[in-house]
Amino acid sequence: MMIEPVAPADMAASFAAAALVVLFGAGYAAVYAWARLSGRKNLLWWAYGCYGLLTLAVAQLAQLNHLDDTWQFLVLMMLIGYLLAPRAIWRLCAGTHDESDPGQ
């Protein structure tokens, strides 16, 4: 089965959605890290807001690019991975930079 190409009229919207995916993804990771570093739990709401906007941008991008069937599964796996990645990276960094480490 072949993927239907993006309509020329949808190219600008597709590029805009792709740019928003990058911006909201970076925003989610940055605000999540800022919330954890500063200890300000209220910033987590902003991080999850960025993730929600990321999800909307990804859905729009998938729809504009006619990503169906298996591609939708891959898009969903990407969204789940990106939801969990900053948490896992934070735990990894916190664990490797623990100040109670006797090796320091």
Phi and psi restraints in degrees (value plus and minus 20) as a CYANA .aco file:
   2 MET   PHI    -120.8   -80.8
   2 MET   PSI     131.4   171.4
   3 ILE   PHI    -103.4   -63.4
   3 ILE   PSI     114.0   154.0
   4 GLU   PHI     -89.7   -49.7
   4 GLU   PSI     112.5   152.5
   5 PRO   PHI     -88.7   -48.7
   5 PRO   PSI     138.9   178.9
   6 VAL   PHI     -90.2   -50.2
   6 VAL   PSI     114.4   154.4
   7 ALA   PHI     -86.0   -46.0
   7 ALA   PSI     121.1   161.1
   8 PRO   PHI     -75.0   -35.0
   8 PRO   PSI     -52.9   -12.9
   9 ALA   PHI     -89.1   -49.1
   9 ALA   PSI     -41.3    -1.3
  10 ASP   PHI    -116.0   -76.0
  10 ASP   PSI     -18.9    21.1
  11 MET   PHI     -81.9   -41.9
  11 MET   PSI     -66.9   -26.9
  12 ALA   PHI     -83.0   -43.0
  12 ALA   PSI     -62.1   -22.1
  13 ALA   PHI     -85.7   -45.7
  13 ALA   PSI     -55.9   -15.9
  14 SER   PHI     -86.1   -46.1
  14 SER   PSI     -63.4   -23.4
  15 PHE   PHI     -84.2   -44.2
  15 PHE   PSI     -60.7   -20.7
  16 ALA   PHI     -84.1   -44.1
  16 ALA   PSI     -63.2   -23.2
  17 ALA   PHI     -83.6   -43.6
  17 ALA   PSI     -59.7   -19.7
  18 ALA   PHI     -84.4   -44.4
  18 ALA   PSI     -60.1   -20.1
  19 ALA   PHI     -84.7   -44.7
  19 ALA   PSI     -59.4   -19.4
  20 LEU   PHI     -87.0   -47.0
  20 LEU   PSI     -53.9   -13.9
  21 VAL   PHI     -79.1   -39.1
  21 VAL   PSI     -65.7   -25.7
  22 VAL   PHI     -85.7   -45.7
  22 VAL   PSI     -66.5   -26.5
  23 LEU   PHI     -84.5   -44.5
  23 LEU   PSI     -67.7   -27.7
  24 PHE   PHI     -90.9   -50.9
  24 PHE   PSI     -53.0   -13.0
  25 GLY   PHI     -84.2   -44.2
  25 GLY   PSI     -65.1   -25.1
  26 ALA   PHI     -86.5   -46.5
  26 ALA   PSI     -58.9   -18.9
  27 GLY   PHI     -82.4   -42.4
  27 GLY   PSI     -63.0   -23.0
  28 TYR   PHI     -79.6   -39.6
  28 TYR   PSI     -69.6   -29.6
  29 ALA   PHI     -84.6   -44.6
  29 ALA   PSI     -63.5   -23.5
  30 ALA   PHI     -87.0   -47.0
  30 ALA   PSI     -65.5   -25.5
  31 VAL   PHI     -90.4   -50.4
  31 VAL   PSI     -54.7   -14.7
  32 TYR   PHI     -81.5   -41.5
  32 TYR   PSI     -67.3   -27.3
  33 ALA   PHI     -83.2   -43.2
  33 ALA   PSI     -62.1   -22.1
  34 TRP   PHI     -81.1   -41.1
  34 TRP   PSI     -63.4   -23.4
  35 ALA   PHI     -81.3   -41.3
  35 ALA   PSI     -63.6   -23.6
  36 ARG   PHI     -90.4   -50.4
  36 ARG   PSI     -61.0   -21.0
  37 LEU   PHI     -85.9   -45.9
  37 LEU   PSI     -61.0   -21.0
  38 SER   PHI    -106.6   -66.6
  38 SER   PSI     -32.6     7.4
  39 GLY   PHI      53.2    93.2
  39 GLY   PSI      -4.0    36.0
  40 ARG   PHI    -114.5   -74.5
  40 ARG   PSI      76.2   116.2
  41 LYS   PHI     -83.9   -43.9
  41 LYS   PSI     -45.9    -5.9
  42 ASN   PHI     -85.5   -45.5
  42 ASN   PSI     -43.4    -3.4
  43 LEU   PHI     -89.7   -49.7
  43 LEU   PSI     -40.8    -0.8
  44 LEU   PHI     -81.5   -41.5
  44 LEU   PSI     -52.4   -12.4
  45 TRP   PHI     -81.7   -41.7
  45 TRP   PSI     -59.0   -19.0
  46 TRP   PHI     -87.8   -47.8
  46 TRP   PSI     -59.0   -19.0
  47 ALA   PHI     -82.1   -42.1
  47 ALA   PSI     -65.6   -25.6
  48 TYR   PHI     -90.4   -50.4
  48 TYR   PSI     -46.5    -6.5
  49 GLY   PHI     -84.5   -44.5
  49 GLY   PSI     -62.4   -22.4
  50 CYS   PHI     -81.2   -41.2
  50 CYS   PSI     -60.0   -20.0
  51 TYR   PHI     -85.4   -45.4
  51 TYR   PSI     -60.1   -20.1
  52 GLY   PHI     -80.8   -40.8
  52 GLY   PSI     -63.0   -23.0
  53 LEU   PHI     -87.0   -47.0
  53 LEU   PSI     -55.4   -15.4
  54 LEU   PHI     -79.7   -39.7
  54 LEU   PSI     -64.3   -24.3
  55 THR   PHI     -81.1   -41.1
  55 THR   PSI     -63.0   -23.0
  56 LEU   PHI     -84.4   -44.4
  56 LEU   PSI     -61.8   -21.8
  57 ALA   PHI     -85.5   -45.5
  57 ALA   PSI     -59.8   -19.8
  58 VAL   PHI     -85.5   -45.5
  58 VAL   PSI     -61.7   -21.7
  59 ALA   PHI     -82.1   -42.1
  59 ALA   PSI     -62.2   -22.2
  60 GLN   PHI     -85.1   -45.1
  60 GLN   PSI     -62.8   -22.8
  61 LEU   PHI     -82.3   -42.3
  61 LEU   PSI     -63.4   -23.4
  62 ALA   PHI     -83.9   -43.9
  62 ALA   PSI     -59.4   -19.4
  63 GLN   PHI     -89.0   -49.0
  63 GLN   PSI     -63.6   -23.6
  64 LEU   PHI     -86.0   -46.0
  64 LEU   PSI     -52.3   -12.3
  65 ASN   PHI    -115.5   -75.5
  65 ASN   PSI     -10.8    29.2
  66 HIS   PHI      36.2    76.2
  66 HIS   PSI      25.6    65.6
  67 LEU   PHI    -105.9   -65.9
  67 LEU   PSI      84.6   124.6
  68 ASP   PHI    -139.3   -99.3
  68 ASP   PSI     150.0   190.0
  69 ASP   PHI      36.0    76.0
  69 ASP   PSI    -136.0   -96.0
  70 THR   PHI     -82.1   -42.1
  70 THR   PSI     -54.2   -14.2
  71 TRP   PHI     -83.4   -43.4
  71 TRP   PSI     -57.4   -17.4
  72 GLN   PHI     -82.9   -42.9
  72 GLN   PSI     -58.4   -18.4
  73 PHE   PHI     -82.8   -42.8
  73 PHE   PSI     -63.5   -23.5
  74 LEU   PHI     -84.7   -44.7
  74 LEU   PSI     -58.5   -18.5
  75 VAL   PHI     -83.5   -43.5
  75 VAL   PSI     -63.5   -23.5
  76 LEU   PHI     -82.8   -42.8
  76 LEU   PSI     -62.3   -22.3
  77 MET   PHI     -83.8   -43.8
  77 MET   PSI     -57.7   -17.7
  78 MET   PHI     -83.7   -43.7
  78 MET   PSI     -62.3   -22.3
  79 LEU   PHI     -85.6   -45.6
  79 LEU   PSI     -61.0   -21.0
  80 ILE   PHI     -85.2   -45.2
  80 ILE   PSI     -63.6   -23.6
  81 GLY   PHI     -81.0   -41.0
  81 GLY   PSI     -61.4   -21.4
  82 TYR   PHI     -93.0   -53.0
  82 TYR   PSI     -45.9    -5.9
  83 LEU   PHI     -87.3   -47.3
  83 LEU   PSI     -60.4   -20.4
  84 LEU   PHI    -108.3   -68.3
  84 LEU   PSI     -43.8    -3.8
  85 ALA   PHI     -78.8   -38.8
  85 ALA   PSI     -69.7   -29.7
  86 PRO   PHI     -80.6   -40.6
  86 PRO   PSI     -55.8   -15.8
  87 ARG   PHI     -83.9   -43.9
  87 ARG   PSI     -66.4   -26.4
  88 ALA   PHI     -85.8   -45.8
  88 ALA   PSI     -61.5   -21.5
  89 ILE   PHI     -84.6   -44.6
  89 ILE   PSI     -60.3   -20.3
  90 TRP   PHI     -80.8   -40.8
  90 TRP   PSI     -66.8   -26.8
  91 ARG   PHI     -83.0   -43.0
  91 ARG   PSI     -59.9   -19.9
  92 LEU   PHI     -82.6   -42.6
  92 LEU   PSI     -68.3   -28.3
  93 CYS   PHI     -84.7   -44.7
  93 CYS   PSI     -63.4   -23.4
  94 ALA   PHI     -84.1   -44.1
  94 ALA   PSI     -58.4   -18.4
  95 GLY   PHI     -89.6   -49.6
  95 GLY   PSI     -55.4   -15.4
  96 THR   PHI    -104.3   -64.3
  96 THR   PSI     -36.2     3.8
  97 HIS   PHI    -135.1   -95.1
  97 HIS   PSI       6.5    46.5
  98 ASP   PHI     -82.8   -42.8
  98 ASP   PSI     106.5   146.5
  99 GLU   PHI     -90.6   -50.6
  99 GLU   PSI     -37.2     2.8
 100 SER   PHI    -104.7   -64.7
 100 SER   PSI     -13.1    26.9
 101 ASP   PHI     -87.5   -47.5
 101 ASP   PSI     102.6   142.6
 102 PRO   PHI     -89.9   -49.9
 102 PRO   PSI     -31.0     9.0
 103 GLY   PHI     -98.5   -58.5
 103 GLY   PSI     -24.8    15.2
